[in-house]
Amino acid sequence: MEEERLKKGRVIFHIDMNCFYASVEMAFNPELKGKPLAIAGNPQERKGIVVTSSYEARAEGVKTTMPLWQARKLCPDLIVMRPNFERYRAASSQIFQMLAEVTPIVQPVSIDEGYMDVTNADWSGTPIGLAEKLQAKILKELGLPCSIGIAPNKFLAKMASDMKKPLGITILRKREVEKVLWPLPVAEMHGVGEKTAAKLKDVSVYTIGDLANKDAYALKQMLGINGVRLKDRANGIDQRPVDPEAVHEFKSIGSSQTLPHDTVDEREINKLLGILGDNVERRLKRKQAAGKSVQLMLRYHDRRTITRSRKLYEYVDGKEEIVQVAKELLDKHWDQEPIRLLGITLQDVEEKKKIAKQLDIFTYEQEAGKEKLYQAIDELKEKYGKDTFVENLPSSSEARLQPGTSLQKDFLDDFKVKKRE
């Protein structure tokens, strides 16, 4: 009966796949089930870290982001596999298709988690009964375990899904917040990162309950509007809708990579800038977008990090222009200290169809300074037709995943393209 009462308000599910990459590999090869498994990068390079691991490996102390050598020391029998991005993408696509069969109001937030608003979906029985059926279907048809949080809003659903793993189903009502959430350390609250948790502890906010009862003005002074937002969440207040269109929103597109070793070798640095430029250009093409500001990130051997950016006069979407600006920023701001990590981000990003609408014909003819952009537009129109900015979406072959750290964002790109088709 208590579950039935949830139907009087919003009923939000948060679906969280358990040890997703490892679970996909176990489903693909059942011989791996029950064994300590880690998905990790290249062990010969510094980026050879654990991406995720099975519960058997976690029981031995293996954790995400742990260096592989350390994980092997803790778990000598650890089976290590490199990521198979195509396999994970395919599995994720099947999962979200299943969610969409329940309700069209599905909001992916990464390759292995998303929200569903099932308030007005066509289902009978209780919310927990629906969750059990969905969980069982994903497990039976794909061999993949998931946890589901059920609540009247997104924040509580997310917190609930973390409470029982693997294969957990948890209902968290607003009236239970004080009893269930308030005793927890503030660092365990969704939306509170390491730096925010440290700031909160400086003002004697140690638990979620402390945050819920903290003066809103003091929080705003310290954390801005996010401080007030976090106080609301700590009190179980979250009015955000489950928004299928949120996957479309983006204002920047970037790529970063840690070097195999600290270096001052300009050839090695320039080579990596080219790789990063390729990654950014590829994602821009997938999104059919362009941007007007280039940001370079440098992390030195001592982990000191700087970012420098330049605003451009015109939209760009090509590797050459992006890398050229990045190199100019590097020449200007690099202090010749050994570099550990490089990143390039294109900011102020817009979809090309929106950019095209902004190009008034009179402005087009008058602004000779933007001739390069207009020439590119003319060439695209000549090659693909006048509506190239609107209609030429990436083909399935173009949308294939390139292995790298942007898998999560690439997945969301794919989700967007599929919705349009």
MARMARDO-56840 format. One line per field, with one value per residue (C-alpha): chain; y, z, x; residue in three letters. Coordinates in nm, 3 decimals, always signed. Each point is the difference from the previous one (the first is absolute). Layout:
<bafis>
unit: (A:...)
yy: (Y:...)
zz: (Z:...)
xx: (X:...)
code: (ALA:...)
</bafis>
This chain:
<bafis>
unit: (A:A:A:A:A:A:A:A:A:A:A:A:A:A:A:A:A:A:A:A:A:A:A:A:A:A:A:A:A:A:A:A:A:A:A:A:A:A:A:A:A:A:A:A:A:A:A:A:A:A:A:A:A:A:A:A:A:A:A:A:A:A:A:A:A:A:A:A:A:A:A:A:A:A:A:A:A:A:A:A:A:A:A:A:A:A:A:A:A:A:A:A:A:A:A:A:A:A:A:A:A:A:A:A:A:A:A:A:A:A:A:A:A:A:A:A:A:A:A:A:A:A:A:A:A:A:A:A:A:A:A:A:A:A:A:A:A:A:A:A:A:A:A:A:A:A:A:A:A:A:A:A:A:A:A:A:A:A:A:A:A:A:A:A:A:A:A:A:A:A:A:A:A:A:A:A:A:A:A:A:A:A:A:A:A:A:A:A:A:A:A:A:A:A:A:A:A:A:A:A:A:A:A:A:A:A:A:A:A:A:A:A:A:A:A:A:A:A:A:A:A:A:A:A:A:A:A:A:A:A:A:A:A:A:A:A:A:A:A:A:A:A:A:A:A:A:A:A:A:A:A:A:A:A:A:A:A:A:A:A:A:A:A:A:A:A:A:A:A:A:A:A:A:A:A:A:A:A:A:A:A:A:A:A:A:A:A:A:A:A:A:A:A:A:A:A:A:A:A:A:A:A:A:A:A:A:A:A:A:A:A:A:A:A:A:A:A:A:A:A:A:A:A:A:A:A:A:A:A:A:A:A:A:A:A:A:A:A:A:A:A:A:A:A:A:A:A:A:A:A:A:A:A:A:A:A:A:A:A:A:A:A:A:A:A:A:A:A:A:A:A:A:A:A:A:A:A:A:A:A:A:A:A:A:A:A:A:A:A:A:A:A:A:A:A:A:A:A:A:A:A:A:A:A:A:A:A:A:A:A:A:A:A:A:A:A:A:A:A:A:A)
yy: (+0.000:+0.237:-0.049:+0.085:+0.340:+0.095:-0.002:+0.309:+0.201:-0.039:-0.345:+0.027:-0.293:+0.027:-0.297:-0.067:-0.291:-0.197:-0.020:+0.066:-0.064:-0.308:-0.128:+0.036:-0.204:-0.268:-0.015:-0.037:-0.266:-0.190:-0.163:+0.335:-0.007:-0.026:+0.094:+0.316:+0.206:+0.349:+0.214:+0.217:+0.200:-0.087:-0.129:+0.118:+0.361:+0.221:+0.006:-0.373:+0.045:-0.197:+0.131:-0.237:-0.341:-0.288:-0.036:-0.294:+0.233:+0.274:-0.245:-0.024:+0.377:+0.085:+0.342:+0.221:+0.233:-0.220:-0.055:-0.345:-0.102:+0.073:-0.194:-0.304:+0.022:-0.010:-0.269:-0.231:-0.199:+0.311:-0.046:+0.319:+0.090:+0.309:+0.185:-0.114:+0.324:-0.128:-0.281:+0.240:+0.240:-0.278:-0.126:+0.351:+0.058:-0.315:+0.105:+0.340:-0.158:-0.211:+0.307:+0.181:-0.289:+0.089:+0.378:+0.254:+0.226:-0.136:+0.217:-0.166:+0.155:-0.234:-0.329:-0.200:+0.207:+0.203:+0.128:-0.102:+0.178:-0.281:+0.208:-0.019:-0.309:-0.289:-0.239:-0.168:-0.103:+0.178:+0.196:-0.266:-0.267:+0.192:+0.039:-0.372:-0.086:+0.245:-0.118:-0.365:+0.069:+0.172:-0.285:-0.278:+0.140:+0.170:-0.173:+0.339:+0.089:+0.343:+0.184:+0.217:+0.291:+0.102:+0.343:+0.308:+0.191:-0.050:+0.072:-0.247:-0.263:+0.034:-0.029:-0.302:-0.190:+0.014:-0.160:-0.362:-0.152:-0.220:-0.064:+0.227:+0.177:+0.279:+0.237:+0.330:+0.233:+0.364:-0.066:-0.248:+0.249:+0.104:-0.359:-0.154:+0.276:+0.251:-0.229:-0.062:+0.185:+0.302:-0.137:-0.289:+0.237:+0.006:+0.337:+0.058:-0.045:-0.026:+0.373:+0.096:-0.253:+0.153:+0.351:-0.121:-0.167:+0.331:+0.142:-0.305:-0.169:-0.367:-0.180:+0.043:+0.101:+0.278:+0.125:-0.021:+0.223:+0.242:+0.365:+0.050:+0.343:-0.136:-0.281:+0.243:+0.221:-0.297:-0.207:+0.239:-0.112:-0.359:+0.030:+0.072:-0.279:-0.250:+0.105:-0.066:-0.341:-0.087:+0.072:-0.225:+0.288:-0.038:+0.134:-0.094:-0.190:-0.315:+0.166:-0.216:+0.314:+0.068:-0.235:+0.261:+0.275:+0.077:+0.315:-0.148:-0.296:-0.110:-0.275:-0.052:-0.264:-0.084:-0.048:-0.332:+0.202:+0.361:+0.173:+0.323:-0.157:+0.236:-0.270:-0.226:+0.288:+0.112:-0.358:-0.026:+0.337:-0.145:-0.306:+0.219:+0.218:-0.311:-0.102:+0.343:+0.022:-0.348:+0.089:+0.330:-0.188:-0.244:+0.291:+0.207:+0.290:+0.272:+0.226:+0.344:-0.042:-0.234:-0.096:-0.173:-0.188:-0.077:-0.223:-0.002:-0.273:+0.136:-0.016:+0.379:+0.072:+0.310:+0.078:+0.273:+0.089:+0.225:+0.136:-0.026:+0.231:-0.283:-0.348:-0.283:-0.374:-0.132:-0.157:+0.234:+0.322:-0.143:-0.143:+0.317:+0.212:-0.260:+0.012:+0.379:-0.018:-0.260:+0.218:+0.297:-0.164:-0.312:+0.063:-0.292:-0.212:-0.373:-0.059:-0.286:+0.056:+0.204:+0.091:+0.194:+0.124:+0.188:+0.226:+0.212:-0.292:+0.018:-0.235:+0.103:+0.023:+0.267:+0.181:+0.000:+0.164:+0.275:+0.089:+0.282:+0.041:+0.369:-0.066:-0.284:+0.234:+0.279:-0.182:-0.068:-0.083:-0.327:-0.107:-0.325:-0.119:+0.104:-0.176:-0.318:+0.035:+0.046:-0.303:-0.213:+0.120:-0.072:-0.351:-0.103:+0.236:+0.321:-0.159:-0.167:+0.158:-0.149:-0.333:-0.158:-0.198:-0.244:-0.344:-0.307:-0.067:+0.352:-0.037:-0.299:+0.032:+0.092:-0.144:+0.277:+0.175:+0.162:-0.323:+0.134:+0.316:-0.190:-0.227:+0.299:+0.126:-0.332:+0.014:+0.342:-0.117:-0.306:+0.216:+0.215:-0.286)
zz: (+0.000:+0.079:-0.349:-0.148:+0.166:-0.207:-0.304:+0.135:-0.067:-0.236:-0.029:-0.113:-0.060:-0.006:-0.181:+0.089:-0.168:+0.238:-0.090:-0.356:-0.208:+0.205:-0.010:-0.379:-0.032:+0.231:-0.205:-0.316:+0.155:+0.282:+0.103:+0.160:+0.238:+0.365:-0.065:+0.094:-0.319:-0.070:-0.309:-0.036:-0.241:-0.128:+0.294:-0.172:+0.018:+0.298:-0.105:+0.077:+0.272:+0.099:-0.181:+0.178:+0.164:+0.098:+0.353:+0.051:-0.075:+0.219:+0.289:-0.027:+0.022:-0.372:-0.067:-0.297:-0.100:+0.190:-0.186:-0.153:+0.176:+0.334:-0.093:-0.096:+0.326:+0.195:-0.221:-0.157:-0.185:-0.161:-0.363:-0.193:-0.326:-0.214:-0.071:-0.292:-0.069:-0.288:+0.220:+0.281:-0.240:-0.152:+0.343:+0.114:-0.309:+0.072:+0.361:-0.093:-0.261:+0.277:+0.217:-0.289:-0.035:+0.347:-0.050:-0.253:+0.290:+0.034:+0.071:-0.047:+0.211:-0.103:-0.178:+0.304:+0.183:-0.062:+0.138:-0.087:+0.085:+0.020:+0.166:-0.299:-0.165:-0.088:+0.289:+0.269:+0.354:+0.212:-0.095:+0.162:-0.205:-0.320:+0.108:+0.071:-0.346:-0.169:+0.202:-0.073:-0.373:-0.030:+0.192:-0.195:-0.351:+0.031:+0.300:+0.162:+0.363:+0.099:+0.308:-0.008:+0.224:+0.028:+0.131:-0.061:-0.151:-0.178:+0.293:+0.234:-0.276:-0.061:+0.371:+0.028:-0.287:+0.181:+0.317:-0.115:-0.246:-0.194:-0.114:+0.259:-0.010:+0.253:+0.060:+0.163:+0.096:+0.093:+0.351:+0.051:-0.082:+0.359:+0.119:-0.300:-0.153:+0.272:+0.200:-0.308:-0.053:-0.224:-0.238:-0.083:-0.129:-0.375:-0.131:+0.273:-0.135:+0.189:-0.007:+0.103:+0.284:+0.126:-0.006:+0.184:+0.269:+0.055:+0.115:+0.214:-0.255:+0.040:-0.080:-0.244:+0.296:+0.086:-0.357:+0.012:+0.307:-0.096:-0.058:-0.368:-0.013:+0.136:-0.255:-0.284:+0.113:-0.006:-0.298:-0.198:-0.119:+0.015:+0.379:+0.014:-0.248:+0.209:+0.314:-0.183:-0.114:+0.354:+0.101:-0.277:-0.228:-0.373:-0.262:-0.307:-0.262:-0.168:-0.328:-0.308:-0.179:+0.257:-0.192:-0.277:+0.214:-0.032:+0.016:-0.027:-0.159:+0.120:+0.020:+0.236:+0.044:+0.244:-0.160:+0.056:+0.180:+0.096:-0.299:-0.143:-0.347:-0.237:-0.266:+0.249:+0.128:-0.352:-0.094:+0.296:-0.087:-0.344:+0.155:+0.230:-0.295:-0.188:+0.296:+0.027:-0.375:-0.002:+0.279:-0.168:-0.317:+0.195:+0.151:-0.320:+0.206:+0.010:+0.269:+0.051:+0.283:+0.043:+0.344:+0.073:+0.324:+0.127:+0.298:+0.109:+0.162:+0.345:-0.090:-0.019:-0.260:-0.209:-0.266:-0.260:-0.271:-0.300:-0.140:-0.379:-0.253:-0.180:+0.063:-0.069:-0.019:-0.153:+0.157:-0.171:+0.134:+0.348:+0.032:-0.140:+0.274:+0.261:-0.115:+0.019:+0.356:+0.084:-0.141:+0.201:+0.335:+0.033:+0.247:-0.136:+0.307:-0.069:-0.111:+0.141:-0.172:-0.290:-0.081:-0.276:+0.037:-0.255:+0.186:-0.092:-0.210:-0.208:-0.244:-0.360:-0.076:+0.272:-0.131:-0.349:+0.128:+0.158:-0.329:-0.130:-0.377:+0.027:+0.272:-0.214:-0.289:+0.209:+0.239:-0.223:+0.305:+0.027:-0.355:+0.109:+0.170:-0.292:-0.247:+0.207:+0.005:-0.378:-0.053:+0.223:-0.181:-0.337:+0.108:+0.213:-0.089:+0.145:+0.321:+0.093:+0.347:+0.082:-0.175:-0.018:+0.322:+0.062:-0.157:+0.219:-0.128:+0.091:+0.344:+0.095:+0.325:-0.004:+0.311:+0.248:+0.314:-0.162:-0.019:+0.231:-0.206:-0.327:+0.123:+0.069:-0.351:-0.140:+0.210:-0.147:-0.360:+0.047:+0.138:-0.311:-0.250)
xx: (+0.000:+0.285:+0.144:-0.339:+0.009:+0.303:-0.229:-0.174:+0.317:+0.290:+0.158:+0.361:+0.236:+0.377:+0.153:+0.364:+0.179:+0.223:+0.372:-0.113:+0.314:+0.092:-0.359:-0.012:+0.320:-0.144:-0.320:+0.208:+0.224:-0.177:+0.330:+0.090:-0.296:+0.092:+0.362:+0.191:-0.004:+0.130:-0.042:+0.307:+0.212:+0.344:+0.208:+0.320:-0.117:-0.079:-0.364:-0.013:-0.259:-0.306:-0.309:-0.236:+0.015:-0.225:-0.133:+0.239:+0.293:-0.143:-0.018:+0.380:+0.037:+0.013:-0.151:-0.078:+0.289:+0.248:+0.331:+0.007:+0.321:-0.162:-0.316:+0.209:+0.189:-0.327:-0.152:+0.264:-0.268:-0.145:-0.106:+0.071:-0.171:+0.033:-0.327:-0.215:-0.184:-0.212:-0.131:-0.094:-0.166:-0.212:-0.108:-0.090:-0.210:-0.200:-0.053:-0.140:-0.224:-0.150:-0.054:-0.167:-0.246:-0.132:-0.017:+0.130:+0.103:+0.353:+0.305:+0.339:+0.273:+0.282:+0.058:-0.111:-0.261:-0.312:-0.329:-0.356:-0.325:-0.255:-0.274:-0.233:+0.144:-0.229:+0.064:-0.202:+0.085:+0.259:+0.313:+0.215:-0.177:+0.077:+0.362:+0.030:-0.132:+0.236:+0.300:-0.080:-0.043:+0.339:+0.164:-0.171:+0.035:+0.339:+0.154:+0.066:-0.080:-0.130:-0.120:-0.312:-0.087:-0.366:-0.097:-0.215:+0.295:+0.332:+0.230:-0.168:-0.019:+0.374:+0.078:-0.231:+0.163:+0.336:-0.137:-0.022:+0.247:+0.002:-0.357:-0.156:-0.334:-0.052:-0.291:+0.089:-0.284:+0.038:-0.129:+0.287:+0.275:+0.067:+0.031:+0.180:+0.213:+0.077:+0.235:+0.219:+0.331:-0.050:+0.266:-0.237:-0.268:-0.051:+0.116:+0.260:+0.350:+0.325:+0.073:-0.354:+0.006:+0.326:-0.151:-0.308:+0.208:+0.180:-0.336:-0.087:-0.226:+0.091:-0.324:-0.285:-0.211:+0.246:-0.035:-0.380:-0.007:+0.277:-0.088:-0.082:+0.165:+0.327:-0.004:-0.066:+0.287:+0.234:-0.124:-0.218:-0.342:+0.119:+0.014:-0.373:-0.067:+0.192:-0.190:-0.328:+0.120:+0.108:-0.360:-0.131:-0.106:+0.071:-0.240:+0.207:-0.196:+0.125:+0.092:+0.068:+0.121:+0.273:+0.226:+0.008:+0.149:+0.367:+0.209:+0.348:+0.173:+0.340:+0.257:+0.293:+0.265:+0.277:+0.340:+0.184:+0.268:+0.064:+0.155:+0.136:+0.043:-0.181:-0.042:-0.176:-0.212:-0.098:-0.085:-0.237:-0.157:-0.077:-0.164:-0.210:-0.097:-0.115:-0.217:-0.161:-0.062:-0.156:-0.243:-0.086:-0.090:-0.212:-0.188:-0.001:+0.134:+0.266:+0.146:+0.153:+0.252:+0.297:+0.129:+0.330:+0.057:+0.351:+0.076:+0.361:+0.211:-0.091:-0.375:-0.022:-0.268:-0.067:-0.261:+0.030:-0.250:-0.049:-0.326:-0.023:-0.161:-0.177:-0.134:+0.244:-0.051:+0.323:+0.306:+0.246:-0.152:-0.053:+0.351:+0.156:-0.158:+0.094:+0.363:+0.002:-0.134:+0.265:+0.281:-0.124:-0.071:+0.217:+0.283:+0.209:-0.065:-0.062:-0.359:-0.207:-0.336:-0.138:-0.358:-0.175:-0.358:-0.209:-0.244:-0.305:-0.119:-0.319:-0.167:+0.064:-0.370:-0.027:+0.307:-0.150:-0.317:+0.207:+0.169:-0.217:+0.045:+0.092:+0.254:+0.130:+0.077:+0.146:+0.234:+0.298:+0.207:-0.188:+0.072:+0.160:-0.320:-0.217:+0.227:-0.029:-0.379:-0.009:+0.221:-0.221:-0.313:+0.163:+0.093:-0.298:-0.284:-0.138:-0.129:+0.327:+0.003:-0.338:-0.026:+0.345:+0.006:+0.287:-0.044:+0.023:+0.352:+0.111:-0.154:+0.212:+0.182:+0.366:+0.165:+0.079:-0.112:-0.303:-0.202:-0.272:-0.049:+0.020:-0.277:-0.223:+0.076:-0.120:-0.316:-0.075:+0.052:-0.223:-0.283:+0.014:-0.003)
code: (MET:GLU:GLU:GLU:ARG:LEU:LYS:LYS:GLY:ARG:VAL:ILE:PHE:HIS:ILE:ASP:MET:ASN:CYS:PHE:TYR:ALA:SER:VAL:GLU:MET:ALA:PHE:ASN:PRO:GLU:LEU:LYS:GLY:LYS:PRO:LEU:ALA:ILE:ALA:GLY:ASN:PRO:GLN:GLU:ARG:LYS:GLY:ILE:VAL:VAL:THR:SER:SER:TYR:GLU:ALA:ARG:ALA:GLU:GLY:VAL:LYS:THR:THR:MET:PRO:LEU:TRP:GLN:ALA:ARG:LYS:LEU:CYS:PRO:ASP:LEU:ILE:VAL:MET:ARG:PRO:ASN:PHE:GLU:ARG:TYR:ARG:ALA:ALA:SER:SER:GLN:ILE:PHE:GLN:MET:LEU:ALA:GLU:VAL:THR:PRO:ILE:VAL:GLN:PRO:VAL:SER:ILE:ASP:GLU:GLY:TYR:MET:ASP:VAL:THR:ASN:ALA:ASP:TRP:SER:GLY:THR:PRO:ILE:GLY:LEU:ALA:GLU:LYS:LEU:GLN:ALA:LYS:ILE:LEU:LYS:GLU:LEU:GLY:LEU:PRO:CYS:SER:ILE:GLY:ILE:ALA:PRO:ASN:LYS:PHE:LEU:ALA:LYS:MET:ALA:SER:ASP:MET:LYS:LYS:PRO:LEU:GLY:ILE:THR:ILE:LEU:ARG:LYS:ARG:GLU:VAL:GLU:LYS:VAL:LEU:TRP:PRO:LEU:PRO:VAL:ALA:GLU:MET:HIS:GLY:VAL:GLY:GLU:LYS:THR:ALA:ALA:LYS:LEU:LYS:ASP:VAL:SER:VAL:TYR:THR:ILE:GLY:ASP:LEU:ALA:ASN:LYS:ASP:ALA:TYR:ALA:LEU:LYS:GLN:MET:LEU:GLY:ILE:ASN:GLY:VAL:ARG:LEU:LYS:ASP:ARG:ALA:ASN:GLY:ILE:ASP:GLN:ARG:PRO:VAL:ASP:PRO:GLU:ALA:VAL:HIS:GLU:PHE:LYS:SER:ILE:GLY:SER:SER:GLN:THR:LEU:PRO:HIS:ASP:THR:VAL:ASP:GLU:ARG:GLU:ILE:ASN:LYS:LEU:LEU:GLY:ILE:LEU:GLY:ASP:ASN:VAL:GLU:ARG:ARG:LEU:LYS:ARG:LYS:GLN:ALA:ALA:GLY:LYS:SER:VAL:GLN:LEU:MET:LEU:ARG:TYR:HIS:ASP:ARG:ARG:THR:ILE:THR:ARG:SER:ARG:LYS:LEU:TYR:GLU:TYR:VAL:ASP:GLY:LYS:GLU:GLU:ILE:VAL:GLN:VAL:ALA:LYS:GLU:LEU:LEU:ASP:LYS:HIS:TRP:ASP:GLN:GLU:PRO:ILE:ARG:LEU:LEU:GLY:ILE:THR:LEU:GLN:ASP:VAL:GLU:GLU:LYS:LYS:LYS:ILE:ALA:LYS:GLN:LEU:ASP:ILE:PHE:THR:TYR:GLU:GLN:GLU:ALA:GLY:LYS:GLU:LYS:LEU:TYR:GLN:ALA:ILE:ASP:GLU:LEU:LYS:GLU:LYS:TYR:GLY:LYS:ASP:THR:PHE:VAL:GLU:ASN:LEU:PRO:SER:SER:SER:GLU:ALA:ARG:LEU:GLN:PRO:GLY:THR:SER:LEU:GLN:LYS:ASP:PHE:LEU:ASP:ASP:PHE:LYS:VAL:LYS:LYS:ARG:GLU)
</bafis>
